[in-house]
Amino acid sequence: MFRVTCTVAGLFSIFAAFALYAAVPSQNEPVLQEELPVFPTPGKVGFGEGVFMCTSAVRIETQGVKDPAFVSEIRNELKQFRTSATRKKGAIDLVLDSTVSIPREGYTLVVTPDRITVTASALPGLFYGKQSLLQLIRYNHGTIPACRIEDAPRMGWRGFMLDESRHFFGKQKVFQVLDRMAELKLNVFHWHLTDEPGWRIEIKRYPKLTTVGARGVWEDSTTAPQFYTQEEIREVIRYAADRNIMVVPEIDMPGHACAAGRAYPEISSGGKGRWKDFTFNPAKEETYQFLSNILTEVAALFPSPYIHIGGDEVHYGNQVWFTDPQIQAFIREKGLADEVELEHYFMRRMVDSIVSKGKTVIAWDEIVDAGISPDKAVVMWWRHDKPAQLRKALDGGYRILLTPRLPLYFDFVEHPKHIYGRHDAYTTLESVFRFTDTLAPMWKGREGQILGLQANMWTERIADERRLDYMTFPRLVAAAEVAWADPDQKNYNRFLKKLPVYLHDLDRLGIYYYDPFDPARRPEPWGPDQGATPPE
């Protein structure tokens, strides 16, 4: 029998884990000392008598799991704990049973002194139960209090976006990002592969997209081409799928198209200075065929039912549209009122092209004004300063992904003393943790339209792995908490109390991060907005 109150033995084990925790400022919220060091916070936790002692001799059994590799992570964690007179062998059972009444991504985890049982109705849930078990083993140093966890996510879409157009990080870094996402029970990797500085995905029909378009990064247009071959893309997709993560590609259009325009100027609108080649030419049938051919390869490469096509900030670089005779003639021929309607015409055609390939479109919230059926597109609400656009999307029947620039754009700095990055606002750990608290009334009664949320990492000012990690962690932990945990279970003080355990694990892995408890302990890494190379 399990109960919500702690036993003496349970408290002993938990306090041992909390010995790692740094002191944090007092908050107005109560601290729930019985909280287990599991990320994100589980839905329901009760405690029993005694502890389970991990050893290398623990027997691992599976039911309904066909892949023997599924247990390899657990086995590797157990190897560090030797068997002794005080440590019984014990057993771990992983049970996949489609008849149990547990949500697809949910699980139960029961710990007794002799046995740990993880049960789920579907493989994603069992995978997440395994992640919680691994955290219990690691963060409790092999001594796990008897407990019962019943857990399932608040939101179905729990995402992270990495921009590799501005700076390219490569396959191994992406693998590491996917590993950390899986541990935090995030399930969507949004891959921003094309934009102004570089085109990062091989398209076999158009080789100049990579031989020419993949040259350069944000602060240096002369660097050698960097991109993913289609086989490397498949490797990343397989790696992500093994971690219950869907990979969603983004091919930006009609704006943010500089890299493609450099490679194939015949489909570009031209332009000058900073805005040279910023938009595809919307008045050429050749442009639509070019993009349709690209999207055919992308649709075949990615199993995801979604393709993101951007659709934002077109007005930044469409000045040529207002004077180009061919574009003006096209506007008149199609009976369009102005250049904004031309943008919407372009979006409607490209959405229909993607739908014809069996995919659903995702685009930034400008798409709400384009007259596209909500059956064909999902809206990412990114302009936090335009809540009316979110309401308009909800009223239009669109499915929504919450990606507000503040606080879910992680290129914003965290502290006033930070030098590099965007300074027009700050995205603190607490602002990430609390961001839905005040917004939730906006979609009250329409919760079914909110698919989930996503943190976005734009990399104009992030040129190396160390800075990428510093800007990602621990804010990604807070984003995962918002996406997964029941709002009634969210507690910022409790979150801070257990966070040092996660940071300690990042230390073990050699991952750099911002330390919210002692910012000076880990200085801010270099950023490319202060020069092309790090200072001496």
N, C-alpha and C positions, 0 to 999 in steps of 0.2 A: 504494500500500500504506500502510495506517495502522497505527500502533502506539500503545501506551499511554504510552510514554515521550515526553517533550517534545523537540522539535527546538529549535535555537537560535532560529530565526525564530518558532516557536510561543511559546517562552518570552518573547521580546521583546514580542510583542503582548499576552500575558497579563499580564506585569508592568506594562505600560503601563496596562492596565485596573485593576490592583490599586493603582496609585498613588493612586487615589481613596479607598482603604480606610483607615479609622481604625485606630489601634492598639487591640488588645483584650487582655484578660488572658490569660495563658497557660493552656491547658487540659491535661488528661491525654491528650487525643487528638492524633494526628499531624495536621499540616496538609498537605493534598494540593495542592501548588502548581499542579498542572496543571488544577485545577478551572476550568471556564468560568463566567462570570457569567450563568448561566441559572437561572431560578426556576420551579418547584422543581427540585432537583438531578436531572439526567437519569440514566437507568439505566446506560448504558455510554458512555464517551467515549474515543476514541483520537485521536492527533494525527499530522499529516503534515508535509510540507515546504511552507514558504512561507505566504503570506497572500492572502486575497481582498480587493481594494481596492474599496470601494463608490463608485459615482459616479451622478450623475443620468442617465447614459446607459446604465446597466445594462439589458439586455433581460430582460423578465419573460415567461416562457412558461408556459402551463398545459396539462395533459392530464387530461381527464375532469372539469374544473371548468367549470360552465356560467355561473356568476354572475361577470360581469366586475368587480363591486365587491369580490370576494374579494382582489384584489391591490392595492386602492387604498391600504391602510395601508402596504404595503411601498414603493409608489411615493412616497408622501409622505415617508417616512423617507429615501429615497435623494436627494430633491431638494436636501438641504443639502450634498451632496458634489459638488463640481465635477469635471468631467473634466480631466485634465492629462496631460502626457507620462509621468508615473510611474503614472498610474492607467488601466489598460486598461478597456475597456467591460465585458467580462464578461457573464454571463447567470445568471439565476435560473430554475430549473425547479420548478414545483409539479405533482407527479404523483399523481393519484388512480387507483389500480389495484386493483380488488377481488380480483385473483388473487394478489397478494403475501401472504406469510405474516406479517402484522403485526396485532396486536390492534386492535380497532375504534377505540380512542382512542390508539393508539400511532402512531409515525412513525419514520422515519430521516431524518437531515439530514447530508448530505455536503458539505463545503466543500473545494474545491481552489482554486488561484490563479486559475483561469479561470471556474469555474462553482460554483454552489450548487444542490444538488438536494434537495428535500424530497419524500419519498414516503410515502404512506399507503394503507391498504386501504379507508378510509371517511372521509367528510368531517370527522367530529369529530377524527380523528387528524391530518388535514392542517391543520385549524384550529390544533391545538396545536403542530404543527411550525412553522406560521407564527408563532405567539407566540414560540417559541424563537428563530426567525430574527430577528424584530423586536428582541428583547432583545440578540442578538449584534451587530446593527447599531448599536443605540443605545448600549449599554454599552461597546462597543469602539471607539466613535467612527468607525465605518465601516471599520476595519481588522480583519478576522476571521481568526484563525489557521486554517490547513487542519486539518480535523478530521472525525471521523465520530461522530455521536450516534445511539444506538439507545435509544428511550425508550417507556415505556408506564406507566400509572398502577398504583399498588399497590391502590387502592380504587376502586370504581365510583361511589360517592356521596361527593362532596367539596363540602360545603355551607357556606353562611353564612345565618344568620337575622337579619332586621332587624325589630324591634318598632316599628311605627308607631302603635300605639294610645296608648302613654304620651306620645310626642311624634311629631309629624308632620313629615316632611322634604320630601316632594314629589317629583314625577316626575324633575326634573333631577338631584336628588341620587341617586335610585335609579339613574338611568342611569350616573352616575359610579361608584357602587358596582359595578354590573354590569361596567363597563369594567375595573376593578381585579380583579374576580373572574376575568374571562376571561384577563387577563394571567397570573394565578397558576394557571390551569388548573382553577379551581373550576367545578363544573357544576350546582349546585342552589342556587337562591335561595328560601329559606323565608321567606314573607311573613306576619308576624304582624299581622293586620289588625283583630282585634277583641279587646277585653279590658275592663277596668274603666273607664278614662278616656274612650275614644272608639271608635266604630264607623267604620271607614275605607273601607268598600267599598259602593258604591251597590247596593241591591237594589230593583229597580223595583216589586216587589209590595208592599214595605213602605217607603214613602218616609220615614217618621219615623225610621228607623234612621240616616239621615244628617241630616235637618233638626233632630232632637233628639239622637240618639245620638252624632253626630259633634262635638258641642260639647265644648270643654274639652280640657285636657292634664293631665299628672300633678299639677302644683302649682297649677293654676288651672282651675276648672270652668266659667269664664264666657267663655272664648275662643270666637270664631266657629267654626261647623262647618268642619272640614277633613276631606276624604275624596277618594277616587279615583272618578271616574265609570267606568262600565263601558268606555267608549271609551278612557279613559286606562289602564285595566287592560290592555286589548288592546294598546295601544302598548308598554307595558312588556314584555308577553309576547313581542311580535314582536322588540323590541330584544334581549331576553335570548336568544331562539331564534337570532338572527343570531350570537350569541356562544357557542353550544352550551351554553346555560344553561336548565335547566328551572325554571319558577316553580311553587312549591307553596304554595297558600293555607292559612292556618290560621283556622278559625272556632271559637272556644273554647266548650266546653260540657262538662258542665252548670254548672261554676263559671266565674269570671271573666266574668260575663255582665252586669255593671252597666250598661254602655252600652245594651245591648238592653233591659234591664228598665226603664230610664228612659223609653225611647221607647214601649215596649209593656208597661205594668205588668201587664196581664192574664195574661202568660205568665211573670211573675216570682214567685219565692217570697217576695218582700217582704224582711223583715229591717230592721235598724236600724243607725244610725251608719255606721261604715266598711263594714259588710257589707250595707248596703241594696242589694237587687236583685242580690246576688252570684251567685245560682244561678237557672237556669230552674226553673219549677215542674214536677217530674217526675210529678205526679199528674193532670195535665190532658191529655186527648187533643189539645186545642187547641195545647199546646206542641209536641208531636211533629209536628203538621201544619205549624205555623209554621216549625219548623226544617227539615222536609223541603222545604218550598217554597223556603226560602233556599238550601238545598244544591242544589236543582235548577238555580237560576240560576248558582250557583258552578260546578257541574259542567259546565254548558254554556259558561261563560266561559273556564275554564282547561283547556287540552289535557292537562295533567299527568295521569297515571294515579292520582295520589294526592291526597287531601284530608286535611289534619291537623285533628283535632277536639279537641285539648287533652286533657281528661280528668284534669287534675292539681289537687291542692290543694282539692278540693271541701269537705273538712272544715273549711277555714278559715271558710266562710260559709254553712253549711247548718243553722245552729242552729234555724231556723224549722221544718225538717222534723220535729224531735222533738216539736213541740207543735201544729202545724197539724192540725186535725181531718180535713180532706180528705186530707192526705198520709198521716196515720196510717191512715185508712180504706182508702186505696189499697194500703198495705203489707199490710194484712190480706187485702184482696180478692185480691191477686196471690200470696198465700202466701209473702211474703218475710219473712226472719227479722228484719231490722232496716234501719236507714237506709243502712248500707253496701251491703247487698244491693239496696236501691232504686237506689243510684248505679250498681251493676253492671247492673241491669235497664235503666236509662236508656241506658247505653253500648251494651248489646247491641242495643237497638232502633235506635239511631242508626247503629251500624255496619251493620246490615242495610239501613237506608235508603240509605246511601251505596253499599254493594255493589250494590244494585238499580239504581243509576245508572251502573254500569260502572266504579266507582272502587275503589281500595284505601285503607283507612284507615291513617293514621299517628296515633299518640297517645303521650303521655308514659308512663313505665314503670308507672304505676298501673294501666294497662289489663291488665297481665299477670294481675291477680287477678279480672278480670271474667268469666272463662269464655268468652272469644271465640276462635274458631278462628284458629290462626296463618295459615291461608290467606286470612283477611280483613283482617289488620292487621299493621302493622310497628310495632315498639316503639322509641321513643327513650329510651335509658337516660340519665337526667339526674342521678339522685341518686348522686353519687360516694360518698357515705357509706353507701350501701346496695348493696354488691357482691352481696349475696344476691339482690337483685332481678334483677340481670343474669344470675346463674346460673339463677334460676328461669325467666327468659325463654328462655334457651338450652335448658334442659331441656324447656320446653314446645314447642320447635320453632319459636319465633318468629324472624323476620328482625330484626336489630338494627342500629340506627344509634347510634353512640357520640357522645353529647353531654354528657359529665359536667360538672356545674356547675363543679367544679374539675378541670382548668384551662380549660375551653372556654366558660365564661360570661364575656364580655368586659366586663361591667359591674363586675367586681371590679377594684380598683385594682392598679397594678403595683408601687408603691413605698411604703414606710411614710410618707414625707413628703407623699404625695398627700392632699389635703384632701377632695375631693369623691368620692362614690361609695361602694361597699360596702367596709368595712374589716375585716370578720370574717375575711377571708383575703386572700391576694395571688395574683394570676395573673401570674406573670412570663413573660417571653419563653422562658426556658429550660424552665419547667414545661410550657408548651404544646408545645415541640419534643420533649420527652422523654416525654410522657404515656403513650404506648402501650408504652414499653420495659418497664415492670413489669407492665402489665395483660395483655399478650399471652398469658401462660400460662393466663389464665382461659378463653380460647376455643380453646386448642390442640386441634386435631382437629375443630373446628367452625368453621373459618374461613369456610366457605361461608355461614354464617348472619350474618356481619358484613358488612352492605352498604357501610358506610363510616363517615365521621365528619362532624361539623358543629360550627362555632363559632357561638355565639348571642350576639346583642347586644340585651340588654334595656335599655330607655331611660328608666326612671324618673328617673335622674340624668343624663340626656344630653339637653339641650334644644336644642342648636344643632349646625350642621354641623361647626364647628371641634372641638368636644368629641367628636362622633361619630368623626371621623377620628383624633383623638388616642387614643381608646380602641381603635380598630380596628387601627392600624398601629404597629409592625410585627408584632403578634401574629398577624394573619391570614396573613402570609407564612410564619410557623412552622407554623400549622395546615395550610396548603397543602403544606408540605414533608412533614408526617407523612402526609397523605392520598395523596400522589403517590409519593414517593421509596421505593425499595427500602430496607428497614431496614438492609441491609448497606452501603448508600451514605450513610446518615445520619451526619453528623459535625458536632457543634455548633460546634467551633472553626472548621471550614471554612465553615459557615453564617455565623458572625459575620464572617469575613474578607471575604465577598462582600456582606454585607448593606448596607454603606454605599453601594454602587452603586445599590441599589434606593431607599434613602432620598434619595439625590441626585436621583433621578428624581421622587420625590414633591415635592421642592423645586421642580423645574422645573414641575410641574403645579399648584403652589400648594396642596398638600394637607398639612395640619398633622399632626404625628405625635409620639409619644413617642420621644425619642432615648435608647436604652439605653447609648450610649457617653458621653453628656454630658447627663444629665437636666436640669441647670440651664440648658442652652442654649435649651431650649424649655419655658417654664413651663407648668404645668398650667392648662388653660382653666377658666373658671367652670363650676360645676355647679348645677342648680336646687335642690338640697337646702340651699343656702345663701341662698335667697331667690328671688323670682320674676324678678328682673332681675339682670344682671351687676353687680358692684361697680364703682364709678368708678375 
